[in-house]
Amino acid sequence: MKLKILKAFRAIWLSAFVILIVISIIGMFLGADSFLEGWQKVQYIFSPFNVVNYIVMLITLSPAILAHHWIEKLESGKQKNG
């Protein structure tokens, strides 16, 4: 039962994360005056040098990452016990 709940939580959290990223990209394009300006906003946000963005993404994804590790731990415990 605990595994099913954790797997559902992980799937919902990851889905919400991806949906929010897609919505934010669409919002950047809609809020821009031109396609080029929207593209520049997206490039700025997802630039490899924008470390703050990646830290925020990691913090946002951390519940799903922790749930994934917990699932692996529970499944490996099940295999050891039979």
Secondary structure, DSSP 8 states (H G I E B T S, - for coil): -HHHHHHHHHHHHHHHHHHHHHHHHHHHHHHSSSHHHHHHHHHHHT-TT-HHHHHHHHHHHHHHHHHHHHHHHHHHHHHHH-
